[in-house]
Amino acid sequence: MSSIPTSNYPAASELRSADTADVVDQRRETYNPPGFGIKKLSSGTSPTIDIVAIHGFDGHREASWTADNGPLWLRDFLPEAVPIARIWSYGYDAYTENSSSQQTLHGRAQDFLTKLSMSREADRTTRRPIIFIAHSLGGIILKSALIQASMANKRHLLQYKQIHLSTYGILFLGTPHQGTDIVLKFISLCYQPNNILLKHLISHSELLQQQNSDFNAIAADFQMKCFYENLPTSLANGTFEIIVPKSSAVVPGMADVDAIGMHKSHSGMAKFQSIDDDDFKTISLIIQDMVQKAPPAVQSQWTTYDQQSEDTPKGPIYTPKLRPSPRIYWIDATNAETLANGLSIIADEPAAKLHNVEKSAEAVLGWLAQIQKQYLLIFDNADGMDGVVEDYLPQIHQIHVLITSRNSRLRNHVTDFLNVEPMERNQALALFEAAANFDQESNIIAQELSEKIVAKLGFLPLAVDIAGSTISNGLCTVTEYLLMYEKYQPDFFDADNPSMKGAPGYNHTIYSTLNISYNMIEKRAIGSRSDQDALFILKVLGFFHHQNIMEAIFKQAAELPPANTYDGKLQITTSELPHQLLKCDSNGQWLSLPFREAMRVLCDYSLLSRDSAKHRAFSWTMHPVIHMWIRDQALSIDDVPHLCAARALLTGCINMSDITRNGKLFQQELLSHIVTNEAAMHKKKNIYYDDLSMKFGFIYKETNRWSDAVQLEIAVIEAREQILGTEHLHILTLRNNLADTYFKMGKWPDAERLQVQVLETRKQILGTEHEATVISENNLALTYFSMGRWADAERLQVQVLKAFEHTLGTEHPNTQTSRGNLALTYSNMGRWGDAERLYIQALDVLEQILGNEHPNTLTFRINLASVYLQMGRWLDAERLQGLILEAKEKILGTEHPHIMICRNDLAVTHLKMGRWLDAERLQVQVVEAWEELLGTEHPDTLTSKNNLATTYLFMGRWSDAERLYVQVLEAREKRD
């Protein structure tokens, strides 16, 4: 039987808990106390847009926006700036002093969506564009509301979807996107807080990190501005604090969102005393711009949505099926690391995730070999050492491989090859004249010289383009270029030069043109800062990978704080940073203009090109031959300073606390640069850099390079132990992380040894009921479970469950997770009754809090159904599996791959019960779906056919069973 794995165990480094953001408080009152709900502040003149304001902590829908001298700017000032806007203010229970509200963030957001949609439906303005103004906590509630609205559709909560589609702009005023400990400090000094929201607003709380990740997925749908306070707030103890610092007030992961400072305190950001207030002028100009641009943009969104809705078949929404057309994957084959990493990324494909394909090159190639579909892998830039590409060439006929390389020896490993010839004379001449910016009426002498230059360059496109760019940018005339080429070119005919590998005449021709450009820029750099910066950056990029050179590397290296040196006892890379390129303004924002100007210089001379595939940030690509030339020629003498600068930049740009989707993507894209840099670091390999070891180890771990991660993690522990001692809490955290790496490598004994040490030390220092101690017990239990040591795992899991019940309560998500973990252990021990008891206890809580269709509820039902099957309680298993299938079809549609798994499980139960017709009906649906999705010869398709044949056998339909058995056997013999 194929089924979804039972209770998801927490990762070794932390306890995974159920997401409580989807909890809706059923005790919510149906009336609005004074100050709660929607209030219209201005009707507008023939309004075409809605502006909605949401207040923050301890706020009120009118008082929060009212200055001490009386004006409520949303009512008294803003209508004059945008007369065509209807302006509303929304109030909710945001009180932190003796508040009785136990409503969750999700519940508050849902209330807001309901009241706003009802207000717009009342006068049939559901498609009118919206601009939100959210202060402080109001921004957190707004983000939760928009996340919910984005998941709605035409058949489910359409009124919420209308809010999502109609939203154009958002102004966040002092919103703590990444939390703020000062807010809690401020409130605690003034009141006795009991509001359940506050615990989620500590810096980098799990709820906020998850919200940021979810919001980033839809953030591109909106125009956003983030405002932060520049004046501190006076606290009750006489101190002054910035309540929400800039680092938290800006939406994380959104590099293109403006951050604007306001000369006000936290509460003052929402109040303006007059229309002459500079901050009000800034906000009103931004709103006026949004009001002008919003109508056509929102109309376009609605048009697209309506067209998609018309094209969607009636019935439940489902994930589109994979089409039978071949898939193409472009793999960077510069070296073994980039090739393996490129292949491993294919594991992120939905079809690969469905089959739990491990994120490794070998696992991906194995999975592709099983699928009855044609794939094309393009191994690009395979110019490295012999044996690299050959190790990853699949031997399966469905997988085709196209290799681009200057290494002619690779032709011995392929069935066919094509030698790419130089350009034709006329094509090369046209390219040169275009790059040199010659017009059609250039004199005859210039045309004759151009013909001589392209001929000497062998009509090679890269060389022709570089030469033309050099002339176009005024470094020399066409006559001077020809003379310089004839002067420099003979230096590159040395047959012993190792850089001359590849196609004959290629490298020395390109190198000659590159040296001319380099020498010309070098002469100009004497009086030009941008040219000096360009040459420095060019040499630094020799120690990056040649593709995906991201501006974010320099930006984050400039803006992130330096690592801890432990009073100067540990060496870090900060001193090696190119500070002349990393200057920041008074607010700590990087001044990017000098860097971009230098990159423009390099692009002008065709040494770099903008990466058009990168839409959200600046990124460049360098031709691999140019990259090779930098290492062979430009860095022939003074390479160490530039190696160190590259190393420092790659270290300084890594933010290990960024768990947003964009942050994770950036970390993954850094890997190729780090691998390239590490390969060149042998010259200073004996020097330990603490920040480099910590951060590079983190990247290796995030990209599943476990062995590399282990080496660096051990180095960090050994270095910091000498300063902090072996029992410092920070050292225990590092050991726990190392144990987690061992766990992921499958090295259970090594993981166990470290986890036992950490657990015993935490017990001595923190006590047995401290959260960190309980997490250590959970981690060790997981290791014991993986080793098959059920009794040891059970002993610890019982302690974990008791601790969570005592400290968190019986209804906390972590308590339910620990119940599921212990139940899974009991299942493996054959203690079905104990497992059943725990699953039922957890489901009683989950169904009440999360509802019957929440993913966590469904997972626990699947687990319980599996227990019933083991106990032979077919009716109970059938009942649960029917509920699971019904809920998943409602959520995913009838043709989603997970639906096939549920149908197969239910069919197996029907088969055990002797209900042949019910089993046959479901199995036929599964076979047909797998054939269309995966092909007729995929292992899952063959397994489902085999199951159906078995059912026919029980039914006495011998010929039908024989037909299917023959198909399965022939397909498997063909594959073998």
N, C-alpha and C positions, 0 to 999 in steps of 0.2 A: 504494500500500500504506500502510495506517495502522499505525504502530508507536510504541512508547514511545521518546522521544528518547534518543539515545545518550549516552554517558558524561556524567553531570551535572558541568558545570564548576563549580569553586569560585566563591564570590562574589568580587567585586572587592576587598573589604576584607580577606579572609582566606582561607586554604586550607581547604576543607572536607575532612575526612578521614572514613574509614569508622568506624562506631561499633564499638569493640572490646569493649563491655560484654557482647556476646553470645558471646564466645569461651569455649569450654569446654576446659579443659586435659585432654587425653586421657592425660597421664602421671600422673594422680592415683593415689596408692597406695590399695589396697583395704583396708589394715589401719589401725587407729587406734592411734597411739603413746600412751603414758601421758598422760592429761590431755586427750585429744582425744575428740570424740563426745559423746553424751548421757549424763548421769549423774543418777539420781534422788536428790534430797536429802531429800524427804519424800513419803511415800505418801498422806498425808491421811486423814481419817476420812470414809468414804463420799464420795469426791471427786466434785465436779460441775464442776470447772474446772481447767485446767492453767495454771501459771505457769512461763514459760521465760526463763532469764537467759542473756545472751550477753556475754562479757567484751570488753575492748578491747585496745589495744596491749600487746605483751609480757605478755599476761595468761594466766591459767590458770583452768579452770572452777571451782576451789575457792579457790585462793590469792587470786584477784582480789577475792573477796567476803569475805575473812577479815581481821579487824582484828588489830592488833599484839598485843593481849592474848588472842587465841585464838578468839573467837566467829566462826562463819560464819553471818551473820545470815539467810541464805536457809534454813538448816537449823535454827538455834538460836532465832531470834526470830519469823520470819514465820509458821511453822505455828501459833503460838499466836494470832496475829491473824486468820488465815484457815484454820481447821482443815479446811475442806472443799476445800482446794486441793491438788492434786498439784504438787510443785515440782521442776523439772528445771534443770540447768545444762549449757550446751553449751560444749565446748572445741574450739579449732581452732588451726592454726599461725599465731600472731600475733607470732612472734618477729622482731625486727628486727636482731638481732646474728648475723651469719654464717648467716642462714637460707638454706637451699638451695631453699626453695619458690618456684616460679615460677607458682603458681596465681593466676588472676585473681580480681578481685572477684566476677565472675559465677560462676566455678567454686566459690569458697568459699560463696556464697549457695546454689548448687545442692546442694552437699554438705549444707548445713544443712537445706534442705527435704527432701532424701532421708532423712536420719537421723531428723528429727523425725516425718515422715509414717510411716516404718516403725515407730517406737516407738509411735505412736498406733494404727496398724493392728494391732499385735500383740495388744492387748487390746480391739480394736473400739471405740475411743473417738474415731473420726475426726471426729465432729460436736460434740465437747465444746468449749466456749468456751475461748479462749486469751488470756492477758495476757502481753505480752513486757516484760522489763526489759533494756534494752540500754545498755551503757556504752561511750562513746567510739567506736572503730572498729566495735564490735559493732552500733551503730545504723546505720552505713552498710551493713554486710552484711545486716542485717535488712531495710532498705528495698529493697535489690536483690532479696532473696528474695521479698518481698511483691509487687514489680513483676512478677517472673516468675510467681508464683502467680496473679496476677490475669489473666494472659494464657492460662492453662490453661483447659480445658473438660472436659466429660464424656467426650469421645472422645480427648482428648490430655492426658496427665499429670493425670488426675483427682485423684491423691493430693496434688498441689500446690494445685489449686483448693480442696480441702477445708481447707487451711491458711488460704487467703485468706478463705473464707466464715466460718470459725470464729474469726478474730481479732477481738477486741472492743477491747482497750486496749493502748496502748504507753507505756512510761515511758522517755524518752530521757535518759540521764545523761551530760552533757558530750559529746554527739555533735557532731562538727564538720561540720554539714550543708553549710556553705559553705567548708570547708577551714580549715586553720590552719598558718601557716608556723612557729609556735612548736613544734609537734610535731616537725617535721623538724629544727629547731634543737636541740631537746632530745635527740633520738635521735642526731644527728650528733655532739653533744658527748660522748655516752656510748659510742657504738659506731661501727662502720663499716657503715652500713646498705646492704643490697643487695636489700631486698624490693621487688618491682615495684609493690606497692600504694602505697608512699610517694609516688611521683611524682604520683599522682592526688589527693593530699590537700593540695596547696598551695592557698592561698586562691583561690576562684572558679575552680578547675580546670574544664576542659571536661567531664570525666567527671561531676563532682559537679553541675554546672549541668544537665546532661542528666538525671541521676538525679533531681534536685529537680523538674524539669519533669514527668518521668514519674510520680513519686510523688504530686505534687499532683493528678494526675488520679484517684487512688484514695484520697487522704487522707481524704475525707469518709466513707469506710467505717469509720473507726476513731476511737476516743476517745484523744487524745494529751495528754501532759504533758511539757514540756521543762524539765529542770533544768540550771542553770549554776553553775559554781564561783565563789566569792567570795574564796578564798584562793589566793595564787600558789604555784607549785611551785619548789622550789630546784633550780637547774640545776648541772651539774658545774663551770661556770666561776665559781660563787659568786653569780650573779645570781638574781633571783626573777621568774618570769613567770606570767601567766595562760595556761594551755595552750590552752584553747578559750574564747574570749570569748563573752559573751552574744549578740553579733550573729551568731555562727556556730552557737551551741548551740540556737537556735530555728529550727524548720522554716520556711524562707522561703516567703512567700506565704500563710501560714495565720494570718490576723488573729485568729481566735478560739481559738488554742491558748495555754494558760496557760504563762508563763515563770516558773519558780520558782527563786530563788537558794538555794544551800546553803552553809553556813559551813564549807566544806571545800576542800581542794586537788583537783586533777584525779583522782588515783588514790584519794584519800580519799572521793570521792563514793560509791564502791561498797562502803564499809566502815563498820560501826557497832559501837562498843565495848559498847553496852548498849541495852536496850529503852527506856531513858529519854532516849536521844539525840533531840534535837528534830527533826533531819532524818529520823530513822527514823520518828518519830511521824507526820510529814507524809506520808511515803511509804506507811506502813501504812494511814493513813486513806483515802488515794486508792485504794489497792488494794482495801480493804474495800468502798468505794463501787462500784468497777468490778465486783467479784465479785458484788455484789447485782444490778447492772443488766445484766450480761452475758448470763445465760441467756435471758431473753425476747427480747433484741435479736438474738442469734445465731440463735435458733430462727426468728425472723421472716425473717432473711436466707436461711436454708435453705428455708423454706416458699416464699418468692418464687422462689428458684432452681429448686426442684423443679417449680413450676407452669410456669415458663418452659421448662424442659427438656421437660415433657410436651407443651407446645404447639408445640415446634420439630419440624419434619419430620425423619425419619431421613435420614442422609446428611451430607455435609460441611457445616460452618457457612458461611454466606454473609451478605453485607450485604443487608438487606431492600431490596426494590425500591421505587421511588417509586410511591406510589398515584396514581390518576388524579384525585383530588380537587384543587380549586383551591388554590393557595398564596397566603397573605396576608402582605404585608410592610408594617410600620408605619414610615413615614419621617417624621422630624422636618423640617418644611419651614419652620422659622423664618427661615432665610436660605439663600443659595446654598451656603454651606459645609456647613451641617448636612444639607441636602438631598443634595448630592453625596456626602458621607460616608456617609449612610444607604443610598444606592443602592449604593455601592461595596462595602459590607459583604456584600451578597448574593453577591459573588464567592467568599465563604467556604463557600457551600453545596456539598455533595459533588458534585452534578450539575454545578455551574459549574466546580469544580476539575477534574473529569474532562475538561472541554473547554478547560482552561487559560485561563479567562476572566480578562482583566486586571482588576486591582482599581481600576476607575474607573467613574464613572456611565455614561459613553458606552458602554463595553464591556459593562456589565451590561444596559443597555437593548437593545443590539444582540443579545446572547445571548438575552434573553427573547423577542425578536421572532422567533427561529428555532425556538422550541419549540412544539410543537403541544399546548399545555396552557394553560388559563386561569389568569391571575394577577391578583390584586387588589393594587394599590399604594394605600396610604392616606397622602396627603400632609397631615400634621396641622399645625395652627397656621400656616397659610400667610397670615400677616398682614403680611408685609413689603412691600418695594417692588414695583411692577409689573414684570413681565418675568422675575421669578425663577422662579416655578413653570412659566411658559409654556415656558421653555427645556428643561424636562425632561418635558414631556408626550409620551408615545409615541403614534405614529400607527398602531398595530397593533391589530387588532380583538380579539386574544386577551388583551391587557393592559387591564384596567379600572382606572380611577383614581378614588378618592374623595377629595375635597379638603374639609378643614374650614378655614374662614376667616371673618374678620369684614370682609374686603375684598369688597364687593359687586361690584366691577368684574370679578372673576374669572369671573362668570357669562357673560361674553362669550366665554370660551374653553372652555366645556363644553357638552355636548349637553343636559344637564338639571341643574336645581338645586332645592334644597329650602331654604326659609327657616325656620330653627328659631325657632319662636315662644316667647315667655316662658311660664312655668308658668301653669297655671290658678290662680285665686285660692285655692281650698281646698288645692291642693298647696303653694303658696308659704307659706300660713299654717301648714300642718303642719310644713314644713321649719323655719320660723322658731321655732316653739314648741319643736321638738326641739332646735335649736341653742341656744336660750336656756334650755333645761332647765326649761320650764314643765310643770307637771303638768296633768292633765285637769281639776282643780278650781280652776284659776286664776280670780281674780275677773273679773267682767264688764268692769270698767274696763280691766284688763290685756289682755283679749281684744280690746276695741274699739281700744285703742292699737296692738296688734299688727297688726290689720287695716289701720290707717292707715299703719303703717311699711311693710308689704309692698306696699301700693298705691303709696306714694311711691317705693319701690325698683323699681317697674315689674315686680314678680314675677320679677326676675332671680335665678337660683339662687345665683350667687357673692355678689352683694350681700346677699341674704337670709341666707346662711350666715354671712358676716362680721359682720353686724349682730347676729344671734343669739348668736354666740360672744362678742362684746364684752359683751353683757348677762350672759351665763352666767358670765363670769369676774369679775364684780363691778365692772367699770369704771364702770358707771352703771345706773340703773334704766331701765325701758322708757319712762317719761315723759321722763326726762332725754335719752335717746337721740333721741326724736322732736324735742325742742327743739333739740338740737345739729345734727341733720340739716338742719332748716329754716334754721339759722344758716349752715352751711357750704355747702350745696348751691348757692345762687345764684352762688358764686364760680366755678363750673365750666360756666357757660353761654356763655363767651366763644367766639364762632364762629371767631375767629382763632387760637385755641389749637391748635397742630399736633398735640397729643396727642388731639384729639377726632375723629380719623379713624375710620372704621368705621361700624357701625350707629348711627343717630340715637339719642341718649339713653343709649347703653350706657356709654361711658367716663365721662361726668360723674356718672352714678349710682354706678358702682363707686368712682370716685375720692372721692366724698363719704363713702362708708362707710369707705373705707380711711383717710382723713384723720382721721376720728373715732377709729378704733382707734389710729392712730399717736399722736395727741395725748394720748389717755388713757394709753397705755404710757409716753409721755414724762413725764407728770406722776408716775407711779408710780416711774419710774427714779430719782428724786431720792433715794429711800431704799432702792433695791433693786439689788444688783449684777447679778442675773440679768436684770432688765429693761434695765439699761444695756448689758450684753453683747448682749441680743437686738436692741436698736436698732442697735448697731454692726454686728453680723452681717448684719442686714437690708440695711443700706446697702452692705456689702461684696458681698453676693449680687447687687446690681444690676450688678456687673461680672463675674459668672459667667453661664453659660447657665442658663435657668430649670429645666431638667430634670437629673436624676441628680446632685444636689448631694451629694457623698460625704463622709462623715466622714473617710475615709482621707486626703483632701487636708489637713486640719488635723493629723491624727495624724502623717503622714509629714513635714510641714513642721516639726513640733515635734521629732521624734526624729532626723531626718537631720542630719548635721553640716553646718555652713556651707561654702560654696564657698571656694576659695583666692583670696585677693585679691592674691597676689604682693607681699607686704609693703606692702599698702595702696595699691598702684599702680593697681589696677583696682576700679571701683565695683561692688558687688553689692547685691542687694535685701534682705539680711538685716536691715538697719536699719529697713526699712519693715514688718517682720512685726508682727502684733498680739500681742506677747509676753504680754499679760494673758490670752490664750486658749490659750497654748501652753506652759504651765508643765509641767515634768516632775519626777518623783520622783528620789531619789538614784541610782536605777539607770538613769536616762535614759528611763523610760517615761512617756508623755504622761498627764497627769491630765485625763481626758475629762469629768469630772462638770460643771464650769462650762459647757463648751460644750453638753453635752446638755441641761442645765437651760435654757440660753438658747434652744435649738431647741424645747424643750417649750413655752416661752412663746409662740414664734411659731406653733407648731401649735395651741395653745389658742385663739388669735385667728384661726385659719383663714388665716393668711398663708403657711403652709407645710403640706404633708401628707407623711406617711411614704410612701416608695415601697415598696409591698408586694411588688414583683417582685424586690427585692434581698434575698436570703435570708442572705447570708454577711457582710454589713456594713451599717452604718447609711447610709441614703440618703434624700434628700428631694426633693420636686418643688414648684415654685411655679407658680401659674397665670400664663400669659403677660401677662394684664392687670395683675396685681399687680407683675410684673417691670417692665412699662412704667411703672407708677405710681411705682416707686422712682426710676427715672431722671428722670421728669418732675417729681415733686413732692418726695419725701424728699431727693433729692440736688440740689435746685435751687441751693443755695448752696455747700456744702462737699463737693464730690464728689472732689476730688483726693486727700485722705488715704485715702479708702476705695478709690479706684482703685489707689493704690500698695499698699495692704494686700492687695487681691485679687491684684495682679500678683506680690507677694512670696510669697503662699501657693501660687499655681500654680507658681511657680519652685521654691520650697523643697520641694515634695512629690515632685518628679521624681527617681527613683533610676535613673540610666542603667545601672547594673550589674545591675539586676533583670531577668533573662531568663526568669523562670518564666512559666508560662502565665497566672497571675493578674496578674503584673507587666505582661505585655504587654497584657492586657485593660484594666488600669487606665490604661496609657499611651494606649490608643486612646480610652477614655472621657473623657480629659482634653481631647481635641482641641476639642470644642465649646466648652468653657470658655475655652480659650486663644484661639480665634478671636473669641469675644465680647469678651474682654479686650483683645486687640490692636486691635480696631476702635475701642475707646474710648481708646487710649493716645496719641492724636495730641497731647494736651496736653503730654506730656513726651517726645515722640518723638525729640528731639534728644539726649537723654541716653543714653549707652551703659552698659548693665548686662551685665557679663561672664557671670554665671551665667544670667541670663535668655536671652541670645543663644545660649549653649551648649545649654541644656536645651530651650528652645522649638524650636531648630533640630533637636535630636534627635527631639522628638515629631513635627515636620513630616516628617522623614525616615522615621520608623517608620510614618507614616500616608500615605506616598506623595505628599506635597505637596512635590515636588522643588524647584520654583522658590523657594518660601518658605524651604526648608531651605538652599538655596545662598546666599541673601542673608545669612542669619545666620551660616553657616559662614565666609563670607568676612570678615564683621565680626570674628569671634573670632580668625581668623588674623592679621588686620591689627593688632588690639589687642595680642595676645600676642607677635607678632614684635618690637614696639617694646621689649618687656621682655626677652625670651629670646634674640632674634637669629634670623636666618633659617635657621640650620643646627642649631638645637637639636632633639634627638630628639622632643620633644613636638610641635614645629611640624611635623616631618615626618609624624607620625601624623595631625595635623589635615589636612595637605595630602592625605594618602592617603585620608582619609575624604571630603574634598571631591571627589577624583577618583572615588571610588566613587559619589557622588551624580550626578556628570556621566555616569558609565557607565550608571547606571540610567535616566537621562533620554534615553539614546541620543546624547549629545553626545560621540562618540568622540574627536575631536581635542582637546577640552578635557581629557578624562580622560587622554589620552596625554601631553599637555604636562606635566601635573602628575606623572604616574607616572614619566616619564623623570627629572624633577628629583629626586624622592624616591629613585629607584633609584641615581642617580649619587652623591648625597650619602651615602646609607647605605653604599655601597661604600667611599667615602673614610673614613668614620668607623668603621664596624663591620667592614668586610672583606667579601669576596665570599661566604664560607660561613656568615655569621651568619643565623640563622633569619629575622630581619626583612628582610634583603637578599633572601633566596630568595623570601619571600612577595611582595616588590615585583616581582621578576622574573615570578612567576606572575600577578600582577595585570596587568602590562603585556602579558604574553602573551595573556591573556584579551581585552584591548582590541584587540590586533592581530587576534585570531581573529574578533572581532565586525566588524572593518573589512574582513575578507577578505584580510588580509595574512598568508597562510599561512606563507611563508618566514620572516618575522620572528617569528611565533608559534612556529614549530618551533625556531628557534635558541634562544630563551629556554627553551622547555619541555625541551629536551635538557639545558640547564644545570641546571634545577630538578630533573629526575630524577636526574642524577648527584650533585647536592648531597644529596638526600634518601637516596640509596643509601649515600653515604659517611657521613653524620651519623646517620641513623636506622636504616639497615639495609635489606635487600631485602624484608623481610616487614612493614615498618611500614605502617599504613593510608595515611598521607600518600604513601608511595612508590607504593602501588597506584593512588591517585587521580591522581597525576602521570603514571603510565603510561597510564591511561585518557584523560587529557587530550591527551597527545601522540599516542595512537592515533587519537583523533577528528580531530586536525589532519591526520595522514597520510591518513585516509579522505577528507577534503575535498580533499586534494592528489592523490587517486587512487593513492596508494602503498599498495595493499591488502595487499601482502605484509608491509610494515613494521607496518601496523596489526594484522594477524593475529598477528604475532610478539609484540607487546606485550600484546594481549588474552590470549593463551595463557599468557604469563608471569604476568600478574596472576591469572588464574583458577586456575593451579596453587597459588598461595598462598591465595587466598580459599576455595577448596574445602577445603583442608586445615585452615585456621584457623576459618572461619565456617560451613562446611558447605554442602551443595548447595542448601538452601532459603532461605538468608539473602538479603535484598533486594539487597545489594551483589553477591553472586554471580550472582543472576538478571539484574541490570542488565548486567553484563559479558557474560553469555551472549547477551543480546539484541543487544548491540553487535557481538559476534563473528558472530552469525548474519547481521546486516545486511551485514557485510563479505563473508561467503561468498556472499550473494545478489548483491552487486556483482561478485564474481569468477566468477559462474555455477556455483558449486559447490553445486548444489541439494541433493544428498544430505547434505552436511555441515550446510547450513542447516536442512534438514528434521529432522535428528537433534537439533540444539540446540533448535529451536522446539518439538519434541515434549516434550523434557525440561522446558522452561520452562512449557509449558501444564500438564503433569502436576503440577509443583511448585506453581504458582499455584492450580490447582483444589483441591489439598490444603489450601492455606492460606486461600484466599478463598471457596471454594465454586464451584459450577458456573455461577452466574448473576450473578456480580459483573461490573460493566462492564469491568474490566481483562481479564477472561477473554474477553470478546467481541473485544477488540483482539488478544489472542494467537491466538484462533481465526481471525480474519481474516488475520493475517500468515501462519499456517500454510496457510490455504486458497490464498493467492496463490502460495506456494511450490509447492503441489500443482498449481496451474494451470500454472505454468511447466514443471513436469515432465510435463504431459500426463495427470495422474491426476485426470480429471474427476469421477469419483464421490466421491472423497475430498474434493475441493474443494467439490462441491455439498453434501455432508452438513454440513460446517462452516459454509458460507455460509447455509444454511437456518436453522441454529441462531442465527446472528448476526442475521439479518433478524427472526426471531420475537422475539428478546430486545430488540432496539432498538425494535420496534413497541410492545412492552408498556412499555418503560422511557421512551421519548422521544416516542412517537406516530408515526403513519404518515407525517407530512409533515416530520419533522425532517430536516435535511440529512444527518446520519449515517445515518439510516434509508434515505433515498433513495440514498446512495452504496452502501450494502450491497446494496440491491435491484439497482442498476446492475451491481455486481460479479457477482451471481448470474445476472443476465440474460446477461452476457458468457460465463459458464461454460456456460449452456444453449446459447448460440450455437455454442461449440466442440463441444458434444455433438450438435449437429444437432437440438436440440429447439426448432424455430423458433417454434412457437405459445407455448411457455412464455416464451421470450425476449421475444417481441413483447408479451405481456401485461404483463410487468414494465417493459419500456421505456415502454409507454404510461402506466402508473401513475406512473412517474418524471417523464415529460414533463408530464403533466396537473398533478401536484402543484407542479412548478416554475413552470409558467405561471400557476397560481393564486396563488402567492406573489408573482410578479413583477407 
